[in-house]
Amino acid sequence: MSILSPSMEDLPVHVMIDILSRLPVKTIIHCKFVCKKWLSLISDSYFANLHLSRSPASLMLHHNPDYGMRAPRKVGILKWVEVKDELDHHHLHHDPVMSFDLDLAPIFQKSQILPVGSVNGLICLWQYGPNSDNTYICNPITREYMILPRQQYYREGYAMIIYCFGVGSLTQEHKVIRIFQGDIPPDPTSSSRPSIVEAEVYTLGTGQWRSLGHVPYLLSGWSGPFLNGHAHWIVLDKDSPEKLCTFDFDKETFELFPSPPVEIIEESQMHFQSLAVLKGCLCQSDTFESQFTIWVMKEYGIKESWHREVIIKESISPDLDWVMWEPVYLTEGLKDGTILMIYYEDKLLAYSPKTRTIEDTKIFKRYFTGMAYRPSFLKLQKFESERVYVL
């Protein structure tokens, strides 16, 4: 009498899905080619949602080493950087096989690409150039992308375009909010407030942008972080009682938001600001010539909960005292307190609160931008009215 060895196929379907969802992303991709049953399980939306709930924090960097060179410009590559994050140590790992080469898509040629947001493993890209102003959604893991239709306000000359990509807390609808701040016709010589500050929103799966009308605040930056169903931006208006603004993805309304105390460094001529989300908290970084500060909002929406978490003085590390010269953008907070941040498209830095020093990770050569990212197998085909392309 022989006893057959048990196999994966003998397990109940829900157990198989549970096991597969715990595997590394690259392994899951290989599993899709094992058999039709596994392909079907991994392609299902239930699996995508389960895997996303367990997806570890990581980074997505847009690397374009040819940026600014006279040679024919390339669009660049989205490079997924895994963060092996333990309580006592961390390690950054990039597998070139997992890169998403945007240069392979003809639609991106002769332009520049800027990632402007990420949610649920999807990334929103803004394509800009002399003859382009378009918005795309892509999933670097499934190699899918889709082109959103042309919005009403199109960048033909100088104009500030501001984005956020998020999901409604109640509706669970994926939306892109886009704000046009400029003049029509374009007037590059004007130093006054833009004549047009208009917002449009796109709900994935609907096939059209909707106008939200005039935005009452002048905002800063190309994109804002998404947290708790809201987009967040810095307000430029000097007379505004608060220096932050939010957009509610469910109500589709703009409101001022509690900002940290105003900080003035007398000896500094420069002052750069940026927003980010670290460990589920909204953060604001302020870069001066002699000091770099990170404010953390401990309780969301409570002004009194803003806490000055990190103060980095000028002499932080012997070979990195130049870090105060350009903007610094926070990207991710690790278990041991380390903060990953990008210095002016040039370096990925790691700040250690224990040693109060900054280290250059030396992961890529310039030029790159980046954002916090959680890989997912969410398929763009779920948004039924959209035309999806695969690289």
C-alpha positions as CSV (number, residue, x, y, z in Angstrom):
1,M,0.0,0.0,0.0
2,S,1.5,3.3,-1.0
3,I,0.9,6.7,0.5
4,L,0.8,9.6,-1.8
5,S,2.8,12.7,-0.8
6,P,0.6,15.7,-0.2
7,S,1.0,18.6,-2.6
8,M,0.0,22.3,-2.8
9,E,-2.9,21.2,-5.0
10,D,-4.5,19.3,-2.1
11,L,-4.9,22.4,0.0
12,P,-8.1,24.4,0.1
13,V,-8.2,27.4,-2.2
14,H,-8.2,30.0,0.6
15,V,-5.2,28.3,2.1
16,M,-3.3,28.4,-1.2
17,I,-4.1,32.1,-1.6
18,D,-2.9,32.8,1.9
19,I,0.4,31.1,1.3
20,L,1.0,32.7,-2.1
21,S,0.2,36.2,-0.8
22,R,3.0,35.9,1.8
23,L,5.7,35.1,-0.8
24,P,8.2,37.8,-2.2
25,V,6.8,39.7,-5.1
26,K,9.4,38.3,-7.6
27,T,8.5,34.7,-6.5
28,I,4.7,35.4,-6.9
29,I,5.4,36.6,-10.5
30,H,7.2,33.3,-11.2
31,C,4.3,31.4,-9.6
32,K,2.0,32.8,-12.2
33,F,3.7,30.6,-14.8
34,V,3.4,27.3,-12.8
35,C,-0.1,26.4,-13.8
36,K,-3.4,28.0,-15.0
37,K,-4.9,27.6,-11.5
38,W,-2.2,29.6,-9.8
39,L,-2.4,32.2,-12.6
40,S,-6.1,32.6,-12.0
41,L,-5.7,32.9,-8.2
42,I,-2.9,35.5,-8.4
43,S,-4.9,37.5,-11.0
44,D,-8.0,37.7,-8.8
45,S,-8.8,40.9,-7.1
46,Y,-9.2,39.1,-3.7
47,F,-5.6,38.0,-3.9
48,A,-4.4,41.5,-4.9
49,N,-6.2,43.0,-1.9
50,L,-4.9,40.4,0.5
51,H,-1.3,40.8,-0.7
52,L,-1.5,44.5,-0.5
53,S,-2.6,44.3,3.1
54,R,0.7,42.5,3.8
55,S,2.9,44.4,1.3
56,P,6.0,45.8,3.0
57,A,7.1,49.4,2.8
58,S,9.6,50.2,0.0
59,L,10.6,52.9,-2.3
60,M,10.0,53.6,-6.0
61,L,12.7,55.8,-7.6
62,H,12.4,57.4,-11.0
63,H,16.0,57.3,-12.3
64,N,17.0,59.2,-15.4
65,P,20.9,59.5,-15.6
66,D,20.6,61.2,-19.0
67,Y,18.4,64.0,-17.7
68,G,19.7,67.4,-18.8
69,M,22.3,66.1,-21.2
70,R,22.6,67.1,-24.8
71,A,22.2,63.6,-26.1
72,P,18.7,62.5,-27.1
73,R,16.7,62.6,-23.9
74,K,15.4,59.4,-22.4
75,V,12.4,59.2,-20.2
76,G,14.0,57.1,-17.4
77,I,13.3,54.0,-15.4
78,L,11.1,53.3,-12.4
79,K,13.3,51.3,-10.0
80,W,11.8,49.5,-7.1
81,V,13.9,49.5,-4.0
82,E,13.1,46.9,-1.4
83,V,13.7,47.9,2.3
84,K,14.7,45.0,4.4
85,D,13.7,46.6,7.6
86,E,14.4,45.0,11.0
87,L,14.5,46.6,14.5
88,D,18.3,46.4,14.7
89,H,19.3,47.0,11.1
90,H,18.0,47.8,7.6
91,H,19.2,47.1,4.1
92,L,18.2,48.6,0.7
93,H,18.0,46.2,-2.3
94,H,17.3,46.8,-6.0
95,D,16.8,44.0,-8.4
96,P,17.3,45.4,-12.0
97,V,14.9,42.7,-13.3
98,M,12.1,44.4,-11.5
99,S,12.7,47.8,-13.1
100,F,9.9,49.4,-15.2
101,D,11.6,50.9,-18.2
102,L,9.4,53.8,-19.4
103,D,11.7,54.3,-22.5
104,L,10.1,51.1,-24.0
105,A,6.8,52.9,-24.4
106,P,6.7,55.0,-27.6
107,I,4.1,57.3,-26.1
108,F,6.6,58.7,-23.6
109,Q,9.3,59.7,-26.0
110,K,10.6,63.3,-26.5
111,S,9.2,64.4,-23.1
112,Q,9.9,64.2,-19.4
113,I,8.1,62.1,-16.8
114,L,7.6,63.0,-13.2
115,P,5.9,60.6,-10.7
116,V,3.4,62.6,-8.7
117,G,1.8,60.1,-6.4
118,S,1.3,56.5,-5.4
119,V,-1.5,54.6,-3.8
120,N,-2.3,50.9,-3.5
121,G,0.7,50.0,-5.7
122,L,-0.4,52.2,-8.5
123,I,1.7,55.3,-9.6
124,C,0.5,58.5,-11.2
125,L,2.9,59.9,-13.8
126,W,2.8,63.4,-15.3
127,Q,4.3,63.7,-18.7
128,Y,5.5,67.2,-19.6
129,G,7.4,68.8,-22.4
130,P,7.2,71.4,-25.2
131,N,4.2,69.5,-26.7
132,S,2.9,67.4,-24.0
133,D,1.0,67.7,-20.7
134,N,-0.6,64.3,-20.0
135,T,-1.4,62.1,-17.1
136,Y,-0.8,58.3,-16.8
137,I,-1.5,55.6,-14.2
138,C,0.8,52.6,-14.1
139,N,1.5,49.5,-12.0
140,P,5.3,48.7,-12.3
141,I,4.7,45.2,-10.9
142,T,2.1,44.1,-13.5
143,R,3.8,46.2,-16.2
144,E,0.5,47.9,-17.0
145,Y,-0.2,51.5,-17.8
146,M,-3.1,53.6,-19.0
147,I,-3.5,57.1,-20.5
148,L,-6.0,59.5,-19.0
149,P,-7.9,61.7,-21.4
150,R,-6.9,65.3,-22.0
151,Q,-7.9,67.7,-19.2
152,Q,-9.5,71.1,-19.8
153,Y,-6.5,73.2,-18.7
154,Y,-3.5,72.2,-20.7
155,R,0.1,73.5,-20.1
156,E,1.3,75.3,-23.2
157,G,3.7,77.7,-21.6
158,Y,4.8,78.3,-18.0
159,A,2.3,77.1,-15.5
160,M,2.5,75.3,-12.2
161,I,0.7,71.9,-12.2
162,I,-0.1,70.3,-8.9
163,Y,-1.2,66.7,-8.3
164,C,-2.3,64.2,-5.8
165,F,-3.3,60.6,-6.3
166,G,-5.5,59.0,-3.7
167,V,-8.5,56.9,-2.7
168,G,-11.8,58.0,-1.0
169,S,-12.1,56.7,2.5
170,L,-15.8,56.0,2.1
171,T,-16.2,55.4,-1.7
172,Q,-12.9,53.6,-2.2
173,E,-12.7,55.3,-5.6
174,H,-9.2,56.0,-7.0
175,K,-9.0,59.6,-8.0
176,V,-6.4,62.0,-9.4
177,I,-6.7,65.7,-8.4
178,R,-5.0,68.1,-10.7
179,I,-4.7,71.9,-10.1
180,F,-3.7,74.3,-12.9
181,Q,-2.0,77.5,-11.7
182,G,-1.1,79.7,-14.7
183,D,-2.2,82.2,-17.3
184,I,-4.0,81.7,-20.6
185,P,-2.5,82.8,-22.8
186,P,0.8,82.0,-21.0
187,D,2.7,85.0,-19.6
188,P,6.2,84.0,-18.4
189,T,7.0,87.6,-17.5
190,S,4.2,87.9,-15.0
191,S,5.2,88.0,-11.3
192,S,1.7,88.4,-10.0
193,R,-0.8,85.8,-8.9
194,P,-1.9,83.5,-11.8
195,S,-5.1,84.5,-13.5
196,I,-6.3,80.9,-13.4
197,V,-6.2,78.5,-10.4
198,E,-8.6,75.7,-11.4
199,A,-9.0,72.2,-10.2
200,E,-10.1,69.1,-12.1
201,V,-10.6,65.5,-10.7
202,Y,-10.5,62.2,-12.5
203,T,-12.1,59.1,-11.1
204,L,-10.5,56.0,-12.5
205,G,-13.0,54.0,-14.6
206,T,-15.2,57.0,-15.6
207,G,-13.2,58.1,-18.7
208,Q,-13.5,61.8,-18.1
209,W,-12.2,64.7,-16.0
210,R,-14.6,66.8,-14.0
211,S,-14.2,70.5,-13.2
212,L,-14.1,71.5,-9.5
213,G,-13.9,75.2,-10.3
214,H,-11.7,77.8,-8.7
215,V,-9.2,76.9,-5.9
216,P,-9.1,79.6,-3.3
217,Y,-5.5,79.0,-2.4
218,L,-2.2,79.3,-4.2
219,L,-0.3,76.1,-3.6
220,S,3.4,74.9,-3.7
221,G,5.1,71.9,-5.2
222,W,4.3,69.5,-8.0
223,S,2.5,67.0,-5.8
224,G,1.2,66.5,-2.3
225,P,1.2,63.5,0.0
226,F,-2.0,61.4,0.5
227,L,-3.1,60.5,4.0
228,N,-6.4,59.6,5.7
229,G,-8.4,60.2,2.5
230,H,-6.9,63.7,1.9
231,A,-4.3,65.4,-0.3
232,H,-2.0,67.8,1.5
233,W,-0.2,70.9,0.1
234,I,1.7,73.9,1.3
235,V,-0.1,77.2,0.9
236,L,1.8,80.1,-0.6
237,D,-0.6,82.9,0.3
238,K,1.2,85.2,2.9
239,D,-2.1,86.3,4.5
240,S,-3.5,82.8,4.9
241,P,-4.1,81.9,8.6
242,E,-2.9,78.4,8.0
243,K,-0.1,77.4,5.7
244,L,-1.4,74.0,4.7
245,C,-4.4,73.0,2.5
246,T,-6.2,69.6,2.1
247,F,-8.5,68.1,-0.5
248,D,-11.1,65.6,0.7
249,F,-11.3,62.7,-1.9
250,D,-14.8,61.8,-0.8
251,K,-16.4,65.3,-0.5
252,E,-14.1,66.8,-3.2
253,T,-13.7,70.0,-1.2
254,F,-10.6,72.1,-0.3
255,E,-10.0,73.3,3.3
256,L,-7.2,75.0,5.2
257,F,-5.4,72.6,7.5
258,P,-3.5,73.1,10.8
259,S,0.2,73.9,10.1
260,P,3.2,73.7,12.3
261,P,4.5,76.9,14.1
262,V,6.3,79.3,11.8
263,E,10.1,78.9,12.2
264,I,12.4,81.8,11.3
265,I,16.2,81.4,11.2
266,E,17.6,84.9,11.1
267,E,20.9,84.1,9.4
268,S,19.3,82.1,6.6
269,Q,18.5,83.6,3.2
270,M,17.1,80.3,1.9
271,H,14.1,78.3,3.1
272,F,12.7,75.2,1.4
273,Q,9.7,73.3,2.6
274,S,8.1,69.9,1.7
275,L,5.5,67.6,3.1
276,A,5.6,63.8,3.5
277,V,4.1,60.9,5.4
278,L,6.3,58.9,7.8
279,K,4.9,56.0,9.7
280,G,1.4,57.1,9.2
281,C,2.0,60.7,10.3
282,L,2.0,63.9,8.3
283,C,5.4,65.6,8.3
284,Q,6.8,68.9,7.2
285,S,10.5,69.4,6.5
286,D,12.1,72.9,6.6
287,T,15.5,73.4,5.1
288,F,17.6,76.4,6.0
289,E,21.2,77.2,5.3
290,S,22.3,76.2,8.8
291,Q,19.5,73.9,10.0
292,F,17.1,71.1,8.8
293,T,14.0,70.5,10.8
294,I,11.3,67.8,10.6
295,W,7.9,68.5,12.2
296,V,5.6,65.6,12.9
297,M,1.8,65.8,13.4
298,K,1.3,63.2,16.2
299,E,-2.5,63.4,16.1
300,Y,-4.0,64.0,12.6
301,G,-5.8,67.3,12.3
302,I,-4.8,68.5,15.8
303,K,-2.7,71.7,15.5
304,E,-1.3,71.3,19.1
305,S,0.1,67.8,18.2
306,W,2.7,69.2,15.8
307,H,6.1,68.3,17.3
308,R,9.6,69.3,16.2
309,E,10.9,65.7,16.0
310,V,14.3,66.3,14.3
311,I,16.7,69.2,14.3
312,I,19.8,68.7,12.1
313,K,22.4,71.4,12.6
314,E,24.9,72.4,9.9
315,S,27.8,70.2,11.0
316,I,25.9,66.9,10.8
317,S,28.6,64.8,9.1
318,P,32.1,65.8,8.1
319,D,31.5,65.2,4.4
320,L,27.8,66.1,4.2
321,D,27.7,69.6,5.5
322,W,26.4,70.7,2.1
323,V,23.0,69.1,2.6
324,M,21.5,72.4,3.6
325,W,22.1,74.0,0.2
326,E,19.1,72.4,-1.7
327,P,15.6,71.0,-0.9
328,V,15.4,67.7,0.9
329,Y,12.4,65.4,0.5
330,L,11.4,62.8,3.1
331,T,10.4,59.4,1.7
332,E,10.2,56.7,4.4
333,G,10.6,56.1,8.1
334,L,12.1,52.8,9.3
335,K,11.6,50.7,12.4
336,D,14.9,51.9,14.1
337,G,13.9,55.5,13.6
338,T,16.1,56.0,10.5
339,I,14.6,58.4,8.0
340,L,15.2,58.0,4.2
341,M,15.2,61.2,2.2
342,I,16.2,62.4,-1.2
343,Y,18.5,65.4,-1.6
344,Y,17.7,67.4,-4.7
345,E,17.5,64.6,-7.3
346,D,21.0,63.7,-6.4
347,K,21.3,61.4,-3.4
348,L,19.3,59.0,-1.3
349,L,20.3,59.9,2.3
350,A,19.6,58.0,5.6
351,Y,19.4,60.0,8.8
352,S,20.0,58.1,12.0
353,P,18.5,59.7,15.1
354,K,20.7,57.5,17.3
355,T,24.0,58.9,16.0
356,R,22.4,62.1,14.6
357,T,24.3,61.7,11.4
358,I,23.4,61.5,7.7
359,E,24.7,58.7,5.5
360,D,24.8,58.7,1.7
361,T,23.3,55.3,0.6
362,K,25.0,55.6,-2.8
363,I,22.3,53.5,-4.3
364,F,22.1,55.3,-7.7
365,K,24.0,58.1,-9.4
366,R,22.0,61.3,-10.2
367,Y,19.3,62.1,-11.3
368,F,16.4,60.6,-9.5
369,T,13.2,61.4,-7.6
370,G,11.3,59.0,-5.4
371,M,8.4,58.2,-3.1
372,A,7.2,55.7,-0.6
373,Y,5.7,52.7,-2.4
374,R,3.9,49.4,-1.5
375,P,4.0,46.9,-4.4
376,S,0.7,45.3,-5.4
377,F,-0.9,43.1,-8.0
378,L,-3.9,45.3,-8.5
379,K,-4.7,45.1,-12.2
380,L,-5.7,48.2,-14.1
381,Q,-8.3,46.1,-16.0
382,K,-10.5,46.5,-12.9
383,F,-11.3,50.0,-14.0
384,E,-13.5,48.8,-16.8
385,S,-13.8,51.8,-19.1
386,E,-10.0,52.4,-19.3
387,R,-7.8,51.2,-22.1
388,V,-4.8,49.4,-20.6
389,Y,-1.4,48.8,-22.2
390,V,1.3,46.3,-21.2
391,L,5.0,46.8,-21.5
